[in-house]
């Protein structure tokens, strides 16, 4: 039997469809010998390689309150510090090293200063994944071994060649890229609107808390005319109601940044897929990268597409 590699591409929330892909492959007894992943693809690949069952992956991803994992900060090198996500990953991965994984794994990140593709195959898995998901302008870049790292999708959105270099005879790639004309600016589903409302509230709360902490810490040195600001900031609920009432769409820039990234990686994905032996491309029309409220639907899309591809994949492997 030929050795099979699975290359999982990035896509933020769209990456949950990878779980459906793995579920279908496992159900049809198609064993994966090597895994490579970028961004959300790295997250799912790492969880699976660590031995987490499909059932547990579905349970965790559908019940997690994702808004509680965001940690907004005053804009500097990114608006999310990523600390909460990293801690969450460490718990799920049980602080495993690459050598402890059930399936050989490679995770891709990008060195922001020289554009070099960084391939993690050893060391701490959670750190590698945290680096790989560092979407520019959204996550603070991840500093690791004297390097400053960002999302692997910048240089390799679907790491097909990496899976081949690991020893795979056949590489199956999961493509979540979206043609420019089909990029959705805003999901119109009630679930996603509800999720973005929670994110908006969380952003305002955390920004207020950070400013409040600063003013309290430096209360003896701030100018007298700013003293009144502290009194206002001590009433966060009132401020949140004001922003909500006046429809200040704070999360909108997240969508703009994310969709810009989608457009940028579209061509790179096309090039990477030329090396794949088989491509699974779920129907994700109508979904956005921030559809964290539609995890079950995304998993189903991945499974449905893979189910319809099983016969071809089995022929290819044999």
TAQUIJO-V725839 format. One record per backbone hydrogen bond with DSSP energy under -1.0 kcal/mol. NH is the residue of the N-H (numbers start at 0). CO is the residue of the C=O. E is the energy in kcal/mol with one decimal. If there is no record, write none. Layout:
# TAQUIJO-V725839
NH | CO | E
NH | CO | E
This chain:
# TAQUIJO-V725839
4 | 169 | -3.3
5 | 33 | -2.5
6 | 171 | -2.8
7 | 35 | -2.9
8 | 173 | -1.3
9 | 156 | -1.3
12 | 288 | -2.6
13 | 10 | -2.1
14 | 11 | -1.9
15 | 12 | -2.1
16 | 13 | -1.9
17 | 14 | -1.7
18 | 15 | -1.3
20 | 16 | -1.6
21 | 17 | -2.6
22 | 18 | -2.4
23 | 19 | -2.1
24 | 20 | -2.3
25 | 21 | -2.6
26 | 22 | -2.4
27 | 23 | -1.8
28 | 25 | -1.8
29 | 24 | -2.9
32 | 3 | -2.5
33 | 3 | -1.7
34 | 103 | -2.4
35 | 5 | -2.3
36 | 105 | -2.1
37 | 7 | -2.0
40 | 37 | -2.1
42 | 38 | -1.5
43 | 39 | -2.3
44 | 40 | -2.3
45 | 41 | -2.3
46 | 42 | -2.2
47 | 43 | -2.3
48 | 44 | -2.8
49 | 45 | -1.7
50 | 47 | -1.4
51 | 46 | -1.9
56 | 52 | -2.4
57 | 53 | -2.6
58 | 54 | -2.3
59 | 55 | -2.9
60 | 56 | -2.4
61 | 57 | -1.8
62 | 58 | -1.2
63 | 59 | -1.9
65 | 63 | -1.3
67 | 64 | -2.1
68 | 65 | -1.8
72 | 78 | -1.9
79 | 137 | -2.7
80 | 70 | -2.2
85 | 81 | -2.2
86 | 82 | -2.2
87 | 83 | -2.3
88 | 84 | -2.6
89 | 85 | -2.2
90 | 86 | -1.9
91 | 87 | -2.2
92 | 88 | -2.9
94 | 89 | -1.6
95 | 92 | -1.5
97 | 122 | -2.2
99 | 96 | -1.7
100 | 97 | -1.4
101 | 48 | -2.9
105 | 34 | -1.7
106 | 119 | -2.0
107 | 36 | -2.0
108 | 117 | -2.4
109 | 149 | -2.4
110 | 115 | -2.5
111 | 147 | -2.6
114 | 110 | -2.2
117 | 108 | -2.8
119 | 106 | -3.2
124 | 95 | -2.0
127 | 123 | -1.5
128 | 124 | -2.5
129 | 125 | -2.6
130 | 126 | -2.0
131 | 127 | -2.1
132 | 128 | -1.7
133 | 130 | -1.3
134 | 132 | -2.5
137 | 134 | -1.7
138 | 134 | -2.3
139 | 79 | -2.5
141 | 148 | -2.6
143 | 146 | -2.4
146 | 143 | -1.2
148 | 141 | -3.0
149 | 109 | -2.7
150 | 133 | -2.4
151 | 131 | -1.2
153 | 150 | -1.4
154 | 151 | -1.3
155 | 151 | -2.7
159 | 157 | -2.7
162 | 158 | -1.3
163 | 159 | -1.9
164 | 160 | -2.3
165 | 161 | -1.1
166 | 163 | -1.4
167 | 162 | -1.5
168 | 2 | -1.8
169 | 2 | -2.3
171 | 4 | -3.0
172 | 277 | -2.9
173 | 6 | -2.5
174 | 279 | -2.5
181 | 178 | -1.9
182 | 179 | -1.4
192 | 188 | -2.0
193 | 189 | -2.3
194 | 190 | -2.0
195 | 191 | -2.7
196 | 192 | -1.9
197 | 193 | -1.7
198 | 194 | -2.1
199 | 195 | -2.7
200 | 196 | -2.2
201 | 197 | -2.6
202 | 198 | -2.7
203 | 199 | -2.2
204 | 200 | -2.6
205 | 201 | -2.6
206 | 202 | -2.5
207 | 203 | -2.5
208 | 204 | -2.3
209 | 205 | -2.2
210 | 206 | -2.3
211 | 207 | -2.8
212 | 208 | -2.8
213 | 209 | -2.0
214 | 210 | -2.7
215 | 211 | -2.5
216 | 212 | -2.1
217 | 213 | -2.0
220 | 217 | -1.6
221 | 217 | -1.4
225 | 222 | -1.6
226 | 223 | -1.3
231 | 227 | -1.4
232 | 228 | -2.6
233 | 229 | -1.5
234 | 231 | -1.8
238 | 234 | -1.6
239 | 235 | -2.7
240 | 236 | -2.3
241 | 237 | -2.0
242 | 238 | -2.7
243 | 239 | -2.5
244 | 240 | -2.6
245 | 241 | -2.2
246 | 243 | -1.4
247 | 242 | -2.2
248 | 246 | -1.1
249 | 247 | -2.1
251 | 248 | -1.4
253 | 250 | -1.2
254 | 250 | -1.2
255 | 251 | -2.0
256 | 252 | -2.4
257 | 253 | -2.5
258 | 254 | -2.9
259 | 255 | -2.0
260 | 256 | -1.9
261 | 257 | -2.0
262 | 258 | -2.2
263 | 259 | -2.1
264 | 260 | -2.3
268 | 264 | -2.5
269 | 265 | -1.7
270 | 266 | -1.8
271 | 267 | -2.2
272 | 268 | -2.3
274 | 271 | -1.5
275 | 272 | -1.1
276 | 170 | -2.1
277 | 170 | -1.5
279 | 172 | -3.4
283 | 281 | -1.1
286 | 283 | -2.1
290 | 287 | -1.5
291 | 289 | -1.8
293 | 290 | -1.6
297 | 293 | -2.1
298 | 294 | -2.5
299 | 295 | -2.1
300 | 296 | -2.0
301 | 297 | -1.9
302 | 298 | -2.3
303 | 299 | -3.0
304 | 300 | -1.9
305 | 301 | -1.8
306 | 302 | -2.9
307 | 303 | -1.5
308 | 305 | -1.4
312 | 308 | -2.3
313 | 309 | -2.7
314 | 310 | -1.9
315 | 311 | -2.0
316 | 312 | -2.2
317 | 313 | -2.1
